[in-house]
Amino acid sequence: MTSLNILSTVNIGFSLVAALILAICYVFFLQSSNKSNSSVITAIMVLSGIGLLQFEHLDFMISSSEPLQSVYYRALLFIIPPLFYFFSRFALFAGYQFKLYSVLHFLPFLTVFFLDKYIAVPAAFLIGTSYCLWLAQIIYSLRNHRKRFELEFFFFAFFSILAILVLVFGFSMSFIDNAYFYHFYSNGIALAFMLVTAAFIIYPNLLDEISEAVKLSYTNSTLNNIDVEKSIIKLNDLMLNSKLYQDENLSLATLAEVMQLSTHQLSEMINTQFGMSFSKYIRELRVERAKELLKSEPNSSILSISMETGFKSQSNFYAAFKDITGESPGSYRKSLS
């Protein structure tokens, strides 16, 4: 086995494990106001489809089979892009419904039965790239929220560039050896999984934050009949006096219930009044409290402070603290002495 085969095989293994972990995390652990049965089903289908593609690539690495000769493989190339599109719709746009005409997104799949592979595969990549760029355009259009997502935009920009590179490679497949196509594509998928995994490790609430921003950008205001000033006073009392942010299970829904607001109203109020999402608002309160404890309790461990301020894990505390202050809790404590 050549070094390129070994590298591709390792990356395929990584992407298969990552796909399984992402599916489990999304289904069982990820908290999102837009998570629904439809988003869960499409997420599983997208990750399963990509996993099946990688199994085909793995078969090539081991036995030199030709996935492109298989209608099954080419069908996957056409089915995964619209599934990705519908997952994005369900995950980001509250209340989105699959309609009868939505089936039109799957019609290109029928071309696998009569188009030559050198036409079908570039066409599939063109469709897939168009969906990726559609999502990137949606994210980029959140101009009023861009300062909140500066680093997150890096991941989406990199993801879009990767999609374009895959498209270019797909169009050049008729001029190159198929083996290079399989290696490039399988490693490209692995790189995409690395980006997604890194993004969610650094920003575990990324999907919910973006869906909140989309919600605010694409819907009318929900605060027309709300006394915003009175609600802000109540919110400050709950946070600064009752220290509700210390509850590690605090969510947008539970706080909205206490505030006697809808989740949309609370989300919009925090965004418009504080210029940040709900999750970042809570993280900033927790980090400010942590800074006070790091100063006033020099003998307390970092772990105990992270638990006292409402973070579910020490790793989440470190990530949030560094994101907001630019340094680790340990470095911050040392700077005080």
N, C-alpha and C positions, 0 to 999 in steps of 0.2 A: 504493500500500500504506500503510495507516494505521500510526501509531506502535505501536499494540498488536500489529498483525500482525508488524511488524519485531521487536519484543521477543520475541514468541512464537516466531518463526522462528529467531532467534538461540539461544534457550533450547533449542529442539528440536534444533538442530545440536549444541549442547553436549552434550545428553543422549545423542545418537547416538554421538558420539565417546567420551564417558565410558563408555557401555555396552560399546563395543568394547575400550577399554583395561582395564576391570574384568574382562572375560572373559579377555583375554590374560594379565593379571596372576594371576588365580585359577588358570588352567590351567597356566601355565608357571613362575610365580615364587613364588606364595604357599606358604609352608610351614605345614602344619597336620597334626596327628596324626590328624585325622578326615577328611582329604581322601581321597576315593575316586572310583572311576569314576561312581558314582551321584550324588555331590555335584557332580562336574564336569559331568555331562550335564544335571542339573536347573538348575545355575547358567547354563549356556549357553542352555537353553530359556527360562528366566525373562528373561534379558537380551535374547534374540532377540525374545521376545514383546513386551516393552516397546518395543523398537526398532521393531517393526512397527506398534504403536499410534502411535508418534511419526511414522512415515512417513504414516500416515493423517491425522494432524493437520496435517502439513506440506502434504499434498495439499489440505486445506481452505484453508490460508492462501494457497496459490498459485492454486487454481482454484475455490474456494468449493464444493467437493464436500460431500456430506452423509454422513460416516462412520456416523452412527447408523442410517441407512437400510440399511446393509450387514450381512447376517448374519455375514459374516466378522469385522467389527469387534466386534460384540456377542459373538461366540464367543471372541475374544481376551480380552474383559473377564471371561469366566467361566473360561477355561483358566489364565490367569496366576496367580490367587490360590492354587489347589491346588499348582501347580508351586512357588510361593514357599514354601508350607508344607512340601513334601517336601524342598526344598533345605535349609530350616532344620533339619528332622529329621536329614537325612544329615550336615550340617555340624556339628551340636552334640551329637548323641547317638551315641556310638560303638556300632557293631554294629546300628544300626537297619536293618530289612529291609522292603522294599515287599512287602505281602501282598495276597492276592486281594481281600479286603474293602476295601483301600485305594482301589480303583477307585471306591468310593462317593463319594469327594471330587470326582470329575469328573462325577457325574450331573447337577448343576445346569446343566451345559453344554447338555443336551438341551432345556432350556426356551427357548433362543434361537429355536427353530423354530416356536414357537406363542405365546409371550408377547409382548404389546405392548411396544415399546421403552421406554415410560414406566414399565413395571413391571419389565422385564428388567434395565435398566441400574441402577436403585436396588438391585435384588436382588443383582446382581453386586458392587456397591460394598459392600453389607452383608456379603457373604461375605468380600471382600477385607479389609475393616476388621477383621472378627472374627479373621482369621489374623494380622494385624498386632498386634492387642491380645493375642492368645494368645502371640506371641513376646515382647511387652513384659512380659507377666505372668511368663513363664519367666525373663527377665533380672532383673526386679524381685524375684523370689522368692529370688535368691541373697543372702539377707540377711547371711550370714556373710562374704561377700566384698564387701559394698557399699562399704567404704572404698577398696578397690582400684579400683573402677570409678566413682568419683564423677563425673568428667567424661564418661566413656563413657556413663553413665546419661543425661546431658544430651542426647546425640545420639539415644538411643532414645526418650526422653520427647518430644523435638521431632518425631521421626519418627511417634510415635503420635498426637500432636496433629494433625499434617499429615494422617494417615490419616482421623481423625475429621472434619476440615474437608472433605476430599474426599467423605466419606460424606454429610455435610450438603448439600454442593453437588449430589451425585448425586440426592438425594431432592427437591431443589428444581428439577430440570431441567425439569419439566413447567410451571413458572411463569416460566421465563426463556428468553431467546433461545438457541438451540442454539450460536450463535457464542461466547457467553460461556462456555458449558460447555467447548467445545474449547480456548479460551484458558486457562481456569482449570486444566483437567486437564493440558494439555501443559506449562504452567509449573509445576504441582505435581509432575509427574514430574521435571522439570529440577531443582527444588529438592531433591527426594529424592536425586537423583544427586549434587548438591552436598554434601549431608549425608554420604552414604556415602563419597564421595571424600575429604572433609575428615577424616572419622573414620579412614580407613585411612592417610592421609598422616601424621596426628598419632600414630596407634597402629597401625603396620603389623602388629603381632601380635595385634590386637584379637580376631579370630575365634578364634584358637587359645587365647587367655587365657580367653575366655568358655566355650569348649568344655571347657577344663580344669575351670573352676568348676562347670559343669553336671555333668561327670563325677563330681566329688567330692560334689556335693549329691544326686545321684540314684543313687549306687551305694554298696554296702557298703565298708568299709575294706579296703584291700589290704595293710595293714601288720601284720596280726595275727601273721605268722610271720617278721617282719623285726626284727633287732636295730637299732632306730632310732638309738640312741646311737652305736653303732659305725659306722653308715652316715653319720651326721652328721660324725663325726671324719674319715672317709675323704673326704667331700665337701669339708670345709674344707681338707684337705691338698691335694686336687686344685686347688682354687680359689686358696688363699692362697699355697701353696708352688710348685705346678707351674704356676699361673696359666693354667689351661686355658681360662678365659674369654676369653683373648686370641685364641683361634681364632675367626675371623669366621664359620666354617661350623659352629660348635658348635650342636648341636640337642639337644632332649630325648632323642631316640632314641640319638644317639651317646654322650651322657653316661650314659644309663641302661646302655648296654652296658659302658662302663668301670666303672661302679658295680656291675655284675652284678645289676641290678634291672630290672624291667619299666618301661615308660614310665609306666604308671599308678601304680606304687609310688613312683617318683621324684617324679612330679608331686604326689602326695598328701603325700609327706614334706616337700617344699619348702613346700607350702601350709600344712600344719599346724604345721611347726616355725618357719617364717620369716614366715608370714602374707602370702604373695605368690605369684604365679605363677612358673613357671620363667623365662619371658622377662623379667619384671621383676627377678627375682633376679639374672640375668646382667647386665641393664642397670645395676643398682645397683653391682655389683662393678666393671663397666667405668667407670662415672662416678666412683667413689671413686678408682680408679687414675688416671683423667684429672685429678682434682683434685690428686693428688700431683704429677703431671708438670707441670701448669700452674704449680705453686709451685716445683718444683725445677729446671725447665728453661724459664726465661722466654724463651729465644731460639728454642725449638721452635715451629713453626707449629701452628695449630689442626688442620690437615689431618693432619700427621704424628702428632699425639697421638691423633686419632680412629682412625687406622689401627693405631697401636701398641696401643690398648686393645681392638681387636677389632670396631669398628664398620665396617660395609660401606661406608658413605658418610658424608660430612661432614654432610649434611642429617639423617641418622638420629642422628648424634652430637649435633647441636644440639638436636633434638627431645627426646632422652632426657635430656640434661643439664638443659635448662630444665624438663622435667617433674619431675625429681627435686630439683633445687636451687632452682628458681624464678627462675633467671637464666641468661643465655647464658654460654658459656665465656669469651668476651672480657670480659664484665662481671665475671665471677668473678676473672679474672686481674688486672684493674684494681683490684679491691677488695683484692688482696693487697699492692699497692705503696703 
